[in-house]
Amino acid sequence: MSRNPPQPLATIPRADEIVPMVKRILATQRAAREHAAATIPPAEATFSSAIAPFLAADDSTQGETGIFTLLRFSGPDKATREAVEEGSRLWSASTAERLRMTEVYHLVQAARDRNEELGYEEKRILEDLWLDYREAGHGTLDDEGIAVYLQRRERVEKLKEDFRRNLYQGGGGLWFDEAELEGVPLQETEKWKLGREEESEERGKRFVTLERADYDAVLRHARDPETRRRMYVASDNRFPENVPLFKEMLVLRDENARLLGYKSHADFRMERKVAPSTEWVEGFLGRLREELMPRGREEMKRLEAKKREHLKKLGGLTAGSEDEAKVLPWDFEYYTRLLEEEADVDQKSIAEYFPLRHTLSAMLDLFTAFLGLEFVSIPEEDLAGKVWDLAVEVWSVWEGRGERKGEFVGYLYADVLWREGKYRTACNVNLQCGYVKEDGSRVYPATVLMCAFQPPTAASCALLKHREVVTLFHELGHGLHDLVSRTQHTRFHGTRVAPDFGEAPSTMLEKWCWMPDELVKMSRHYTRVDPAYMSKWREDHPAGGEPPQEKIPEALVERVFAIFDMAVNNQESTKALRELDEVKFFNDLQDCLTLRPNPDKRGYGLVHSTHLIALYDAGYYAYLSPEAWDRYRRQILECGGSRNAMEMMTEFLGREPGPGALLQSLGSTKEDRKPLGG
């Protein structure tokens, strides 16, 4: 059945249109505030007279704002990326200018003091606006103090842009010869660039990048420990230029927090998070560490036993050399793979059952079955000028059951393959928030699933390892949160929630990736996707036989930066933070928590991701949220950030949040399941 969405797809601007678009957005938002400040005395300020005009301006420009944000992640060419950088500078300066507007703060303060009868979302918005200005020093600092605060804040934004740019530019790679790569599957090595014969350093070698897929292939398969060590050390020592940027950000944030009267940046950030205090978070993480470290030591003993057995078999372990059996950082993936093989877990074979396009389609089918949504693919011919790359897919999304059946929900975009100039990780990007216009009509959301999976090869389509299936589902969960949210305004639409709550819905959805029945539904051997792949498979298997049977993995280890994040953002004083060697601290913590002491020159793993400088500063512990998914759509997702997240979670769970459910799911047997702080 043909369906015509009531809202057209957004048009993607050319590079030369980006900066004018940003200037237009900022001018509209600034004019609304200036007009209110010039025409409404604080004594007469109400939500409808003083605040609603801001919201109308912000709502009406949010779609173009979303496009600008998208292009920061996916800029299709150098000109676009340069225009986005210029737009980002304008945006940062405009934000600081807006927060200097004392007259606007007085209007917000007066409207808040009026204590009107407002809806829940309006109350949240008013409080959030007030916090914006209070966190810029209004009501606490004089004009000079506010100027100092905002100057530091602008500097932090500049540092963040520089930090991101370094990540986007990549981290190089290493040349290895055939002997050094022994054990790495042929289908991996064939993808790597062959060196030039005229260059002695390259002759007879392959160039292996430090991107995740190539790094994993070497760490999991290379038999030579020196090859693995070189790869690990090179990866760990990427982006040293980000270390001073990170340190300067830590110090500036801490100075600003203390200027406002907070004891640390982490304490300052708790104002907008679900967790009630830094002490609550430290207790949460401490309890996890206390209960999980013994299990981690048991698992490490298994790996050490496997390494000892392996070395003895090779004749490389002699009496008195037991230290050689210690599992080093570059040994972990290799010996984990050997243990997996003992248990008949073959990650390569598993990946063959998760072709990217099919797996994504199967995930959408799950959302159709469980959430009552229908996804209708938009033909390529209708996407001209509406997508930023030809590989992008788009679906219109509709309600499929209940009283809303047939209603339009929004648009889902998928940009899932790696290409030059693209953000190097998986995320979800909001393109358009949903909201209700002043005339009562609704603007529908649009959201982008943004990943960087390896492109297809000549022999097969793009395939996903199980951990990548989990990643895809996790980010798709953010997209669904965005799509089904129904708020009055854009400010708290969808994933615009407290940062430490933003991960909870997607983490709940990951549950499906560990349910055998659902994995079977999602899986399909790549040879069944296209007859050409079947023909190639038969060429490679001249002895005949059927393609391999389905095999579902049982475990996936997720690493977290949580305790490091909380500690560096919660030092006793700015002086202590300045004196903190955050690189050494991170590496010491990594040695302790991963139980893999690194005897080599240790690197800069703390600056390989933007999570610790953006929304997740003092909030990375969110990835540890308990698993649950039923009932979550209407109780959680539709509300976006328009309700208090802790209240929503308590209502949803039937108890106060705490680590008990997570620990129980991981096999902890302790009976104490009380919520933290309770």
C-alpha positions in Angstrom: 0.0 0.0 0.0 1.4 3.4 -1.0 1.7 5.9 1.7 2.4 9.6 1.5 4.1 11.1 4.6 2.6 14.4 5.7 6.1 15.9 6.0 8.7 16.0 3.3 12.3 14.8 3.7 14.8 17.5 4.7 17.0 19.0 2.0 20.8 18.7 2.6 22.5 22.0 2.0 25.6 22.5 -0.2 28.9 23.5 1.4 28.4 27.1 0.5 25.0 27.2 2.1 26.1 26.0 5.5 27.5 29.1 7.1 24.6 31.3 5.9 22.2 28.7 7.3 23.9 28.8 10.7 23.9 32.6 10.8 20.2 32.6 10.0 19.4 30.1 12.8 21.4 32.1 15.3 19.9 35.4 14.2 16.3 34.0 14.6 17.1 32.6 18.1 18.8 35.8 19.2 16.1 38.1 17.9 13.4 36.2 19.9 15.3 36.8 23.1 16.2 40.4 22.4 12.5 41.2 21.5 11.3 39.7 24.7 13.9 41.5 26.8 13.0 44.8 25.2 9.2 44.5 25.4 8.4 42.6 28.6 9.1 44.0 32.1 10.2 41.2 34.5 7.2 42.0 36.7 4.9 41.0 33.8 6.9 37.9 32.7 4.9 34.7 32.4 5.7 31.5 30.7 3.5 32.3 27.7 4.7 35.9 27.3 8.4 35.6 28.0 9.4 32.0 27.6 7.1 30.7 24.8 8.7 33.1 22.2 12.2 31.6 22.9 10.8 28.1 22.5 9.0 28.9 19.3 12.2 30.3 17.8 14.2 27.3 18.9 11.6 24.8 17.8 11.2 26.4 14.3 15.0 26.4 13.7 15.8 23.0 15.2 15.4 21.1 11.9 18.2 23.1 10.3 20.2 22.8 13.5 19.8 19.0 13.2 21.2 19.1 9.6 24.2 21.1 10.8 24.8 18.6 13.6 24.6 15.7 11.2 27.1 17.2 8.8 29.6 17.5 11.7 29.6 13.7 11.8 29.2 12.8 8.1 30.6 15.8 6.1 30.8 14.3 2.6 33.7 16.5 1.4 36.5 18.8 2.6 34.5 22.0 1.7 31.6 20.8 3.8 33.8 19.9 6.8 35.5 23.3 6.7 32.1 25.0 6.5 30.9 23.0 9.5 34.0 24.0 11.5 33.3 27.7 10.7 29.7 27.2 11.7 30.7 25.6 15.0 32.9 28.6 15.8 29.9 30.9 15.2 27.7 28.7 17.3 30.0 28.7 20.2 30.4 32.5 20.2 26.6 33.0 19.8 25.9 30.6 22.8 28.3 32.7 25.0 26.7 35.9 23.8 23.2 34.6 24.6 24.3 33.6 28.1 25.6 37.1 28.7 22.1 38.5 28.3 21.3 39.6 31.9 17.9 41.0 30.8 16.9 37.6 29.6 18.0 35.9 32.8 15.8 38.4 34.7 12.8 37.4 32.6 13.5 33.7 33.2 14.0 34.2 36.9 10.8 36.3 37.2 8.7 33.7 35.3 10.2 30.9 37.5 9.4 33.0 40.7 5.8 33.4 39.5 5.3 29.7 40.2 2.4 29.3 37.6 0.3 26.2 37.1 2.2 24.7 34.2 2.3 21.3 32.6 5.1 19.0 33.5 7.1 19.6 30.4 6.8 23.4 30.7 7.9 23.3 34.3 11.0 21.2 33.2 11.8 23.7 30.4 11.6 26.7 32.7 13.8 25.1 35.3 16.3 24.0 32.6 16.4 27.5 31.1 17.0 29.0 34.5 19.8 26.5 35.1 21.4 27.6 31.8 21.8 31.1 33.1 22.6 30.1 36.7 25.4 27.8 35.4 26.8 30.8 33.5 27.1 32.7 36.8 23.9 34.8 36.8 22.7 35.3 40.4 26.1 34.2 41.7 28.8 36.2 39.9 29.1 39.8 38.9 29.5 40.9 35.2 33.3 40.4 35.3 32.9 36.9 36.8 30.4 35.9 34.2 32.7 37.1 31.5 35.6 35.0 32.9 33.3 32.0 33.2 32.1 32.3 29.6 35.6 32.9 28.3 36.7 29.6 29.8 33.6 27.9 28.5 34.3 29.1 24.9 37.9 27.9 25.3 36.6 24.4 26.3 34.4 24.4 23.2 37.4 25.3 21.0 39.4 22.5 22.6 36.6 20.0 22.0 36.6 20.9 18.3 40.4 20.4 18.1 40.1 17.2 20.0 37.5 15.8 17.6 39.4 17.0 14.5 42.4 15.0 15.7 40.2 11.9 16.0 38.7 12.3 12.6 42.1 12.6 10.9 42.8 9.0 12.0 45.7 7.3 13.8 48.0 5.8 11.1 49.1 2.2 11.0 52.0 -0.2 10.7 53.7 -2.2 8.0 54.0 -6.0 8.6 55.4 -8.7 6.4 53.8 -12.1 5.7 55.6 -13.9 8.5 54.6 -11.3 11.1 51.0 -11.7 10.1 51.0 -15.5 10.2 47.6 -16.6 11.7 45.6 -13.7 10.5 42.9 -14.9 8.1 43.5 -14.4 4.4 40.3 -12.5 3.9 41.6 -9.9 6.3 45.1 -9.6 5.0 43.9 -9.3 1.4 42.1 -6.1 2.3 45.3 -4.4 3.4 47.3 -2.2 1.1 50.4 -3.9 -0.4 53.6 -2.0 -0.1 55.5 -0.5 -3.0 58.4 -2.5 -4.4 60.6 0.6 -4.8 60.2 1.5 -1.1 62.4 -0.8 1.1 60.3 -0.2 4.2 57.2 -1.3 2.4 58.5 -4.0 0.0 56.7 -7.3 0.6 54.6 -5.9 3.4 51.0 -5.0 4.1 49.8 -1.7 5.7 47.5 -2.4 8.7 45.6 0.6 9.9 44.8 1.2 13.6 41.1 1.2 13.0 39.1 -1.1 15.2 38.5 -3.9 12.6 42.1 -4.1 11.5 43.4 -3.8 15.1 41.0 -6.7 16.2 42.1 -8.9 13.4 45.8 -8.7 14.4 45.2 -8.8 18.2 42.9 -11.9 17.8 44.8 -13.9 15.2 48.5 -12.9 14.8 50.6 -15.8 16.3 53.7 -13.7 16.8 53.4 -11.9 20.2 55.8 -9.2 19.0 53.4 -8.4 16.1 50.5 -8.1 18.6 52.6 -6.0 21.0 53.6 -3.6 18.2 50.0 -3.2 17.2 48.8 -2.7 20.7 51.4 -0.2 21.6 50.9 1.8 18.3 47.2 1.9 18.9 47.6 2.8 22.6 49.9 5.7 21.7 47.7 7.3 19.2 46.6 10.9 19.6 49.2 12.2 22.1 48.2 15.7 20.9 44.9 15.2 22.6 46.4 14.7 26.1 47.2 18.4 26.7 43.8 19.4 25.2 42.1 17.0 27.6 44.1 18.2 30.6 43.3 21.8 29.8 39.6 21.0 29.5 39.7 19.2 32.9 41.3 22.2 34.6 39.0 24.8 32.9 35.9 22.9 33.8 37.1 22.5 37.3 37.9 26.2 37.7 34.5 27.1 36.4 32.7 24.7 38.7 34.5 26.1 41.7 33.8 29.6 40.6 30.1 28.8 40.8 30.5 27.3 44.3 30.6 23.6 43.4 33.3 21.3 44.9 34.2 19.8 41.5 33.1 19.6 37.9 31.5 16.3 38.6 29.5 17.8 41.4 28.5 20.6 39.0 27.4 18.1 36.3 25.2 16.2 38.8 22.7 19.1 38.6 21.4 17.7 35.3 21.9 14.0 35.8 19.7 11.3 37.2 22.2 10.2 39.9 21.6 12.4 43.0 25.3 13.0 43.9 28.9 12.1 43.1 28.9 10.0 46.3 26.0 8.0 45.0 27.9 7.3 41.8 31.1 6.4 43.6 29.1 4.0 45.8 27.5 2.4 42.7 30.8 1.9 41.0 32.5 0.8 44.2 29.9 -1.9 44.7 30.3 -3.1 41.2 34.1 -3.3 41.5 33.8 -5.1 44.9 31.5 -7.8 43.5 32.9 -8.2 40.0 36.7 -8.1 40.5 36.8 -11.7 42.1 35.0 -13.0 39.0 37.4 -11.1 36.8 40.3 -12.7 38.5 38.8 -16.2 38.0 38.4 -15.5 34.3 42.0 -14.2 34.1 43.3 -17.4 35.7 41.6 -19.3 32.8 43.4 -17.2 30.3 46.7 -17.6 32.1 46.2 -21.4 32.1 45.5 -21.3 28.4 48.6 -19.2 27.7 50.7 -21.6 29.8 49.4 -24.6 27.9 49.9 -22.8 24.6 53.5 -21.9 25.3 54.4 -25.4 26.6 53.0 -26.8 23.3 55.2 -24.5 21.4 58.2 -25.2 23.6 58.4 -21.6 24.8 57.8 -22.1 28.5 60.5 -23.6 30.7 60.9 -24.2 34.4 61.3 -20.9 36.2 59.7 -18.8 33.5 56.2 -18.8 34.8 56.1 -15.0 34.5 56.0 -15.5 30.8 52.5 -17.0 31.3 51.1 -13.7 32.6 48.4 -12.4 30.2 49.6 -9.1 28.9 47.3 -6.5 27.2 48.2 -7.7 23.7 47.6 -11.3 24.7 44.0 -10.9 25.9 42.2 -11.1 22.6 44.4 -13.8 21.2 43.9 -16.2 24.2 40.3 -15.3 24.5 39.9 -16.5 20.9 41.7 -19.8 21.8 39.3 -20.3 24.7 36.4 -19.5 22.3 37.6 -22.1 19.9 37.7 -24.7 22.7 34.0 -23.9 23.2 33.4 -24.2 19.5 32.8 -20.4 19.2 34.0 -19.2 15.9 33.5 -15.5 15.5 34.3 -15.5 11.8 31.6 -18.2 11.2 29.2 -16.3 13.5 29.7 -13.1 11.4 28.8 -14.9 8.2 25.2 -15.2 9.6 24.9 -11.4 10.2 25.0 -9.6 6.8 24.7 -6.0 7.6 21.8 -5.0 5.4 19.8 -8.2 6.3 20.5 -7.8 10.0 19.3 -4.2 10.0 16.1 -5.2 8.2 15.6 -8.0 10.6 16.0 -5.6 13.6 13.3 -3.4 12.1 11.1 -6.4 11.8 11.6 -7.0 15.6 10.5 -3.4 16.3 7.5 -4.1 14.1 6.6 -7.1 16.1 7.3 -5.8 19.6 6.5 -2.0 19.3 3.9 -2.0 16.6 5.9 0.1 14.1 6.0 -0.3 10.4 9.0 0.7 8.3 8.5 1.6 4.6 11.6 1.9 2.5 11.8 5.1 0.4 13.0 4.4 -3.2 16.4 5.7 -4.2 14.9 7.9 -6.9 13.1 9.9 -4.2 16.3 10.6 -2.3 18.0 13.0 -4.7 19.2 16.0 -2.7 17.8 14.5 0.5 20.8 12.4 1.5 24.5 13.3 2.0 25.8 10.0 0.5 24.4 7.6 -2.0 24.8 4.7 0.5 22.3 6.2 2.9 19.0 4.4 3.2 15.7 6.0 4.4 12.4 4.6 5.8 9.2 6.3 6.6 7.9 5.0 9.9 4.2 4.4 10.7 2.1 3.2 13.6 1.1 -0.4 12.9 -1.5 -1.2 15.6 -3.8 0.2 18.2 -5.7 3.4 18.2 -2.8 5.2 16.4 -2.7 2.7 13.5 -1.9 4.4 10.2 -0.4 7.5 11.8 2.9 8.8 10.6 5.7 8.6 13.1 8.7 10.0 11.3 11.8 9.1 9.3 14.7 6.8 10.0 17.9 7.2 8.1 20.8 4.6 8.1 24.3 5.6 7.2 26.2 2.5 8.3 29.4 2.0 6.2 32.8 3.5 6.7 34.1 6.1 4.3 36.7 8.8 4.4 35.8 12.0 6.3 33.1 10.2 8.4 32.9 10.0 12.2 34.8 6.8 13.2 32.4 5.3 15.6 28.7 4.3 16.0 26.2 6.9 17.2 22.7 8.2 16.6 22.2 11.7 15.3 18.9 13.6 15.6 18.0 15.3 12.3 14.6 16.7 13.4 13.0 16.8 16.8 9.2 16.3 17.0 7.1 19.2 18.5 3.7 20.9 18.2 3.7 24.1 16.3 1.8 27.2 17.4 -1.1 26.4 15.1 -1.5 23.0 16.7 0.0 20.9 13.9 2.8 18.5 14.6 6.3 18.4 13.2 7.5 14.8 13.0 11.0 13.5 14.1 13.7 12.3 11.8 16.8 10.4 13.1 20.0 9.0 11.7 21.6 5.7 12.5 25.3 6.5 12.0 27.9 3.7 12.0 31.3 2.9 10.4 31.2 -0.8 9.7 33.6 -2.3 7.2 32.4 -2.0 3.6 31.7 -5.2 1.6 34.4 -7.1 -0.2 34.3 -8.8 -3.7 33.6 -12.1 -2.0 30.8 -11.2 0.3 28.6 -8.4 1.6 29.4 -6.4 4.8 29.3 -8.8 7.8 28.8 -8.0 11.5 30.6 -9.7 14.4 28.3 -10.3 17.3 29.6 -7.3 19.2 28.8 -5.2 16.1 25.3 -6.7 16.1 24.9 -5.4 19.7 26.3 -2.0 18.7 23.9 -1.7 15.8 20.9 -2.6 18.0 22.1 -0.2 20.7 22.3 2.7 18.3 19.1 1.8 16.6 17.6 1.8 20.1 18.6 5.5 20.4 16.9 6.1 17.0 13.7 4.5 18.1 13.8 6.6 21.3 14.0 9.6 19.0 11.2 8.5 16.7 8.5 7.5 19.3 9.0 10.5 21.6 6.0 12.8 21.7 6.7 16.1 23.3 5.3 19.7 22.9 8.7 21.3 22.3 12.1 20.2 20.9 14.1 21.0 24.1 13.3 17.6 25.7 12.4 15.5 22.7 13.6 11.9 22.4 17.2 11.4 23.6 17.5 14.9 25.0 17.4 13.6 28.5 19.8 13.6 31.4 23.0 12.1 29.9 23.3 9.3 32.4 19.8 8.2 31.6 20.2 8.5 27.8 21.9 5.1 27.6 19.3 3.2 29.6 16.6 2.6 26.9 19.2 1.4 24.3 21.0 -0.8 26.8 17.6 -2.4 27.6 17.1 -3.2 23.9 20.4 -5.0 23.8 18.7 -7.8 25.6 17.4 -9.0 22.3 20.9 -9.6 21.1 21.4 -12.2 23.9 18.1 -14.0 23.3 18.7 -17.1 21.1 15.3 -17.1 19.5 15.7 -13.5 18.4 19.2 -14.0 17.2 18.0 -16.9 15.0 15.3 -14.6 13.6 17.9 -11.9 12.8 20.5 -14.3 11.3 20.9 -15.4 7.7 24.0 -16.7 6.1 25.4 -14.2 3.6 25.4 -16.8 0.8 21.5 -16.7 0.9 21.4 -12.9 0.5 22.6 -12.9 -3.1 23.2 -15.8 -5.6 26.5 -14.3 -6.5 27.8 -14.8 -3.0 26.7 -18.4 -3.1 28.5 -19.0 -6.4 31.7 -17.5 -4.9 31.3 -19.6 -1.8 31.1 -22.8 -3.9 34.2 -21.7 -5.8 36.0 -21.5 -2.6 34.7 -24.9 -1.4 35.3 -27.2 -4.4 34.8 -30.3 -2.2 31.1 -29.4 -2.1 28.8 -29.4 1.0 26.2 -27.0 2.2 27.0 -23.5 3.7 27.7 -23.6 7.4 24.8 -23.9 9.9 23.7 -21.2 12.3 25.7 -20.8 15.5 24.8 -18.2 18.1 27.4 -16.7 20.5 26.8 -16.7 24.2 29.0 -13.9 25.6 30.3 -10.5 24.9 32.6 -8.5 27.1 31.9 -4.7 27.3 34.7 -2.4 28.6 33.9 0.7 30.4 35.8 3.9 31.4 33.4 4.6 34.3 35.6 4.7 37.4 38.4 6.7 35.6 35.8 9.2 34.4 34.4 9.9 37.9 37.8 10.2 39.5 39.4 12.7 37.2 36.3 14.9 37.3 36.0 14.7 41.1 39.4 15.8 42.5 39.7 17.5 45.9 40.8 20.8 44.4 41.8 22.5 41.2 45.4 22.2 42.4 45.1 18.5 42.8 43.6 18.2 39.4 46.5 20.3 37.9 49.0 18.0 39.6 47.1 14.8 38.5 49.0 12.8 35.9 45.7 11.7 34.2 47.6 9.5 31.7 49.3 7.6 34.4 46.1 7.4 36.5 44.1 6.0 33.6 46.8 3.4 32.7 47.2 2.4 36.4 43.4 2.0 36.6 43.3 0.1 33.4 46.0 -2.3 34.7 44.0 -2.8 37.9 40.6 -3.3 36.4 41.4 -5.3 33.3 43.9 -7.4 35.3 46.4 -7.1 32.4 49.4 -5.1 33.6 51.2 -3.5 30.7 55.1 -3.7 31.1 55.6 -1.6 27.9 55.5 2.1 27.3 51.9 3.0 28.0 49.8 5.2 25.8 46.9 7.6 25.7 43.8 5.4 25.7 41.9 8.0 27.6 41.9 10.4 24.6 40.8 7.9 21.9 37.1 8.8 22.3 35.0 11.9 22.7 32.8 10.4 25.4 34.9 11.9 28.2 34.8 15.4 26.9 31.2 15.7 25.6 27.9 14.7 27.2 29.4 11.8 29.2 31.9 13.7 31.3 31.2 12.4 34.8 28.5 10.3 33.3 30.1 7.2 31.6 28.7 5.0 34.3 25.4 5.1 32.4 26.5 2.2 30.2 26.1 0.0 33.3 22.4 0.4 33.5 20.3 -2.7 34.3 18.7 -4.6 31.5 14.9 -4.4 30.9 12.8 -3.6 27.9 9.2 -4.4 28.3 6.7 -1.6 28.9 9.4 0.9 28.1 7.9 2.7 25.1 5.1 4.6 26.6 6.4 4.9 30.1 9.9 6.0 29.1 10.5 6.7 25.4 7.5 8.9 24.6 8.3 11.2 27.5 11.7 12.1 26.1 13.3 14.4 28.8 10.1 16.1 29.7 9.8 14.2 33.0 12.2 13.7 35.9 14.3 10.7 34.8 14.8 9.2 38.4 11.0 9.3 38.9 10.4 7.7 35.6 12.9 5.0 36.3 11.5 4.3 39.8 8.0 4.0 38.4 9.2 1.9 35.5 11.3 -0.5 37.6 9.0 -0.6 40.6 11.9 0.3 42.9 14.8 2.8 43.2 17.6 2.2 40.6 20.7 0.4 41.9 23.3 -2.1 40.7 21.5 -5.2 42.1 19.9 -6.3 38.9 23.1 -5.9 36.9 25.1 -7.8 39.5 22.5 -10.6 39.6 22.5 -10.9 35.8 26.3 -11.2 35.9 26.1 -14.1 38.4 26.7 -12.3 41.7 25.2 -14.3 44.6 25.2 -11.7 47.3 21.8 -11.2 48.9 22.1 -7.5 49.5 20.0 -5.9 46.7 19.2 -2.6 48.4 19.2 0.5 46.2 22.1 2.9 46.7 21.3 5.7 48.9 18.3 3.9 50.3 
